[in-house]
Amino acid sequence: MSIFNNHSAEILIVLFFCITYFFSVLEKLINWKETVAYYKTHFKKTILKNIIPLLLIKVILLEVVALLTLCTGLYFIVTQNDFLISKIALQISAFTLILFLIGQRLVKDYQGATSIAVYFILNIFGIYLLT
């Protein structure tokens, strides 16, 4: 438990994003039709409206890469006290969140953009702690 005591903030931030991306991917895959319908409506006034299924597949792939890298990084923090993979994972996560932010700004969903900003702040703080 000394690793957790020494690096509890780092571990908890990486774990938080593991859980976040796991449920995000799971929800999109389980409710595929509803998710596509929601985003088609959400982006109906943008240039993205006709490519929503393709974009969702890319988003899911990016989230899976982030999730797998986060889980691997968490393992290396706990077992080897090594932060490198977790830092890379949070950088992938930050990039993913920026893409989400661009989408929310395109549809002028300022409340959605604010929600993403909260995740982004925690993400950047995690990168800072791992540096």
ABEGO torsion letter per residue (X at the ends): XAAAAAAAAAAAAAAAAAAAAAAAAAAAAAAAAAAAAAAAAAAAABAAAAAAAAAAAAAAAAAAAAAAAAAAAAAAAAAAGBAAAAAAAAAAAAAAAAAAAAAAAAAGBAAAAAAAAAAAAAAAAAAAAAX
